[in-house]
């Protein structure tokens, strides 16, 4: 899920970028930024860092297995081509 504290921090930073003449409405802008960020981010298909790390580990294990199988196939092909020439 999206961390609400990170959204608040980003909204705060955005409100600090507002020109000085508009700073009087900083809290109102911060709320608008927060709402816009939450709405935009909620539409994205995001995963948690934990889910990402789990999938990354699965992918690495799968890649290792594929590499092992590729070496095995190459070895078997070498044997077959070597025995066919004799």
N, C-alpha and C positions, 0 to 999 in steps of 0.2 A: 504494500500500500504506500501511498504518498504520505510523507511525514509533514504534518501540518506546521510544525515548527520551521521546517525549511521553507515552506510557502510563505509563512509570516516574515521570515528573514529576507527572502527575495522581495516581497512586497515593501518591506521597510527600505531596502536598498533602492528600489525603484522610486519610492517617494522622496528619497534624498536627492535624486537626480533632477527633481522638478525645479524649475527656475525660481529664484528668490521671491519674485512678485506673486507666485502662486502658493507659496509655502503656508499661507494661512489655512488653506484647506488640505493640509498634508494628511491628517487622519482620515478625512473623507477619501482622498486619493488612495491612501494605503488600503482602505477597505475595498475600494473599487479594484485595485490591482490584485488583492487577495482573492476576490470573487472571480475575476477574470482568469487568474492562474489556476484556481481550483476547477473551474469549468473546463478550461482547455486541457488540463492534465487528466481530468476524469474521462475525457473522450479517447485518450490514448490507451493502447493495449500494453500496459507496463507490467513488469514482473518485479518481485522483490529481489534484493541482492542475494538473499539466500537461495531463492529459486534459480537465479542465474548461475550461481556457483555450483549448484547441484547439477544442472544441465551441462555446464562446462566440464565437470568431472566425468560425467557420462560420455560426453563427446571425446574427451581425451582417452578414456579406456577403449572406446570403440575404435578410435584411430590406431591405437596400439594393436588391437586385434586385427584390423585390416592390414596393417604393415606386416604382422606375423604371417597372415594368410598369403599375402603377396610374395613374401620370401619363400614360403612353402610351395606355392604354385611354380615359381621360377625354378626351384630346385627339382620339382617333379618334371617340368618341361625339359630341363637340362638332362635329366636321367633318360627320359623317353627319346630325346633326339640322339643321345649318345648310344643307346642300345639299338636304335634303328639303323645306325651306320655300320654296325659290326657284322 
